[in-house]
Amino acid sequence: MSSDTKPEFTGPESAPRSVEVLEFPLISLAVALLATLLFAWLAESVWARHTARFDSAVRAAVHGVATPALTRLMFAISFMGSGGLIACALLAFASFRRFLWRRAAIWLAVGLAGALVLDLSLKLAFHRPRPVPFFGPVPSTYSFPSGHSLFSFCFYGVLAGLLVQRARSRWLRVLLGTTAALLVLAIGFSRIYLGVHYPSDVLAGYLVGTIWVASMLALDRMRRRWNAKPKPHHAMTIGGKSPFH
């Protein structure tokens, strides 16, 4: 490799650009509000058992395509939302330490911590029993929302966003974003395929993840704008860079 070749990612605590659409706090807040309304509607529907027909139909349709090879693949994909996710998180934090991306590490840690609190709180609040699994044992936790969907959205989605902001080439940004989206969707599908979650659980997990990530983005953007305001010349100015930067 030539010495003039630039690395694929930017240096410590910096990014070449920002996500223009999400630069406006009101857009992130609107996304969080919409996701909150959809989650409230879905939660009420689940509580009133209005999703029973939908859940049963989707479960039956997905189970109808089951094969031994596909089942093994679904177990592997589901693992990426539990033990595999933990391994990826440790690898990500180690990489952030190497690249000196301190703010990115903090952002990812906050995202995972929030996902953990939301998952435990909502499962205990709804107490929805698990469906009878098609494959494997019944998990010991409650069913609503899907923790795999929530954690995969908050981890792989946020990780992709952090890396996309630091990737220099367009093809790498597209690859990172596409891979993360497909993996998050595949993990949710695997939980339905294995029968350990209702489809409404998976949708709820994605909505809760959207609420949390969009809220963090909105707060971060508002903080940056506040820190960017002119300060008195005699005042100390604290850097207002985003954790994405």
Number of C-alpha atoms within 10 A of each C-alpha: 5 5 5 6 7 10 10 11 18 18 13 16 18 19 20 13 13 14 11 7 9 15 17 15 21 13 15 23 19 15 18 24 16 15 21 17 14 16 19 14 12 19 20 13 14 18 13 10 11 13 18 14 10 13 18 13 13 16 20 14 11 15 15 10 10 14 10 8 8 13 17 11 13 21 17 14 20 24 16 20 27 16 11 14 18 14 11 17 19 12 12 16 18 13 13 18 14 11 14 15 22 16 19 25 22 14 20 22 15 15 21 20 14 17 24 15 10 20 23 15 11 18 18 14 11 15 14 17 13 18 17 14 17 16 12 11 11 14 12 8 15 21 23 28 29 28 31 26 29 29 27 29 31 27 26 23 21 20 23 20 19 21 19 25 19 24 21 18 12 10 9 15 18 13 13 19 17 12 14 20 16 10 19 24 15 19 25 27 20 26 25 27 29 22 23 22 30 27 26 23 28 25 20 24 28 27 25 28 28 23 22 21 23 22 19 20 23 22 14 20 22 16 15 17 15 12 15 14 10 8 12 8 7 6 7 8 13 9 9 16 17 18 21 25 20
